[in-house]
Amino acid sequence: MSDFLERQPLGHSDLVSSRLGIGSSFGLPRKVVEHAFERGVNYLYWGSVRRPGFGHAIRHLAKRHRDELILTVQSYARLPRLIVPSVELALRRTGLDHFDYLLLGARNEVPSDDYLEVFEQLRDRGKVRFLSLSTHNRPLLKKLFDTEQQGQNAVAYDMFMLRYNAAHRGAEKDVFPFVPNRPRPAILAYTATRWGHLLDAQKMPPGETPLSARDCYRFALSNPNVDVVLCGPANAEQMDEAISALEAGPLEPEERARIERIGAYVYEKHQPSFPDGGDTTT
């Protein structure tokens, strides 16, 4: 069996996750989400674009499999008071009594204590269980790691979501070596295809064929510091390709060398869709 097919604990939580997660933004049909769950994918991410079909899939699956699902709801709210109604609306739309993770999305500075207080209120009411954060600012993560290790934060983040792909490998130097071991937060990687740049024949080095999405997912999954890689499929074919990365397993050395070579070229020649704080060389 491929190592990637085995579920594993998420950080210090009591949750056991598939190595692949599915995002909601690209309109994946309900039946495709449900079939992916049948094939072992149990991490579902209801992000800022809450597609109805994805919500229907969550509702349907949760009726029989809630204990097996890992469900994240994201908030981009820049006013803490807006988070509670957003979460409550998401719960009503999915028929859930709670989400596993509340994710504070696109945070490039340390969130104020007001956000942590809102999380605590939701947690104490049984609406969410754990707190997570996504960022395009890698130096912020080390700052948060240091704060938590020093006991300065009453609420520890349970999971961090960061950019990691063959073109953006900076986390290998300035995030992964500093992830605390006790308690260890979960690490979720996103932008595995670098917004499709790594799949684009027009952006390849001379003489190179583009990477496949499967290559990109396997690259991120092969890093032992990454617990889950988020994919954003729009249809059954793309979902099948993502799952094929789990079935294929870790990269061989020659595969990794080729992917890293292409990633370095894409990083040098083509600007990212969003700047990443901390990117100087990678």
Number of C-alpha atoms within 10 A of each C-alpha: 9 11 14 21 20 13 18 14 14 22 18 14 15 8 15 17 21 24 26 26 24 24 25 24 17 14 17 23 20 20 14 20 27 18 15 19 20 11 12 17 23 26 23 25 24 23 17 15 13 19 18 16 17 28 21 19 21 25 19 16 19 17 11 10 12 17 9 15 22 20 21 23 24 24 21 17 16 13 9 18 12 13 21 17 10 15 20 15 12 19 18 12 15 19 16 17 11 24 23 18 23 26 26 24 20 17 16 17 14 11 13 9 13 12 17 19 14 16 25 18 14 20 19 11 11 13 22 22 19 21 21 22 24 23 20 21 19 20 18 18 26 18 14 18 18 16 13 17 15 9 10 11 14 10 15 19 20 22 24 19 24 24 22 24 25 28 25 22 19 20 21 14 10 15 18 17 11 15 21 14 10 9 15 16 21 21 21 26 24 23 20 28 26 22 13 15 22 27 18 15 13 11 19 20 16 8 6 12 14 18 20 16 20 20 26 25 29 26 24 28 27 17 14 8 18 18 24 26 27 22 24 21 22 16 14 16 10 16 19 16 17 27 22 17 23 24 16 16 17 21 18 9 9 9 14 17 12 13 22 18 15 21 25 17 17 22 20 12 11 12 10 15 10 9 10 19 13 15 15 7 10 17
